Amino acid sequence: FNIFSGSRLFLCFISIISSILLTYLIFISDNKLVNKHALSFILAGTIGNGIDRIFNGYVIDFIKIKLIDFPVFNVADISINIGVLILIISYFRYKA
């Protein structure tokens, strides 16, 4: 959603570090399957936005909702939000 849009180097670094961390959480840590799916959505969005930022210097946002005043976003942002939503639902559904 164009947060920190002027900080290319910082955001590239964050994207790489978070991709490594998410890969670790998906493949190595002992998470529930639903959490692994959620983290996979977040990883896909992180990689998508990271590739845009590394090669273009910015993320290309192209989906605009005209019915409400909402920021312009892209498919990677949707993927990240779906993953976070799944994690939140999983937390409340399976908490002990």
C-alpha positions as CSV (number, residue, x, y, z in Angstrom):
1,F,0.0,0.0,0.0
2,N,2.9,2.3,-0.8
3,I,4.2,2.4,2.8
4,F,7.9,3.6,2.9
5,S,7.8,4.1,-0.8
6,G,11.0,6.2,-0.8
7,S,13.2,3.7,1.0
8,R,14.2,1.3,-1.7
9,L,17.4,-0.1,-0.1
10,F,15.7,-0.6,3.3
11,L,12.7,-2.3,1.8
12,C,14.8,-4.6,-0.4
13,F,16.7,-5.6,2.7
14,I,13.5,-6.2,4.7
15,S,12.1,-8.2,1.8
16,I,15.1,-10.5,1.6
17,I,15.3,-11.0,5.3
18,S,11.6,-11.7,5.7
19,S,11.7,-14.2,2.7
20,I,14.5,-16.1,4.4
21,L,12.7,-16.1,7.8
22,L,9.4,-17.2,6.2
23,T,11.1,-20.0,4.2
24,Y,12.6,-21.2,7.5
25,L,9.2,-21.1,9.2
26,I,7.6,-23.0,6.4
27,F,10.1,-25.7,5.8
28,I,12.1,-26.2,9.0
29,S,9.9,-25.2,12.0
30,D,7.2,-27.4,13.3
31,N,4.0,-25.4,12.4
32,K,0.5,-26.6,11.7
33,L,-0.3,-27.2,8.1
34,V,-2.8,-24.3,8.0
35,N,0.0,-22.0,9.3
36,K,2.4,-23.2,6.6
37,H,-0.2,-22.4,4.0
38,A,-0.7,-18.9,5.5
39,L,3.0,-18.3,5.6
40,S,3.3,-19.5,2.0
41,F,0.8,-16.8,1.0
42,I,2.8,-14.2,2.8
43,L,6.1,-15.5,1.3
44,A,4.6,-15.3,-2.2
45,G,3.6,-11.7,-1.7
46,T,6.9,-10.8,-0.2
47,I,8.8,-12.3,-3.1
48,G,6.5,-10.6,-5.6
49,N,6.9,-7.2,-4.0
50,G,10.6,-7.8,-3.5
51,I,11.2,-8.7,-7.2
52,D,9.4,-5.5,-8.2
53,R,11.3,-3.4,-5.8
54,I,14.7,-4.8,-6.7
55,F,14.3,-4.6,-10.5
56,N,12.0,-1.6,-10.8
57,G,13.0,0.4,-7.7
58,Y,9.3,0.5,-6.7
59,V,6.3,-1.8,-6.5
60,I,3.8,-1.6,-9.3
61,D,0.3,-1.2,-7.8
62,F,-2.5,-1.5,-10.4
63,I,-5.8,-2.4,-8.6
64,K,-7.9,0.6,-7.6
65,I,-11.3,0.3,-6.0
66,K,-13.3,3.3,-7.0
67,L,-16.4,2.6,-4.9
68,I,-14.5,3.4,-1.7
69,D,-11.5,5.5,-0.9
70,F,-8.9,2.7,-0.6
71,P,-5.2,2.7,-1.5
72,V,-4.1,1.3,-4.8
73,F,-2.6,-2.3,-4.4
74,N,-1.5,-5.3,-6.3
75,V,-1.8,-9.1,-6.3
76,A,1.2,-9.5,-3.9
77,D,-0.5,-7.3,-1.4
78,I,-3.7,-9.4,-1.7
79,S,-1.6,-12.6,-1.1
80,I,0.0,-11.1,2.0
81,N,-3.3,-10.0,3.4
82,I,-4.9,-13.4,2.8
83,G,-2.0,-15.1,4.6
84,V,-2.3,-12.7,7.6
85,L,-6.1,-13.3,7.7
86,I,-5.5,-17.1,7.7
87,L,-3.0,-16.8,10.5
88,I,-5.4,-14.7,12.6
89,I,-8.3,-17.1,12.0
90,S,-6.0,-20.1,12.8
91,Y,-4.8,-18.4,16.0
92,F,-8.3,-17.9,17.3
93,R,-9.6,-21.3,16.1
94,Y,-6.7,-23.5,17.5
95,K,-5.5,-21.6,20.5
96,A,-5.3,-23.6,23.6
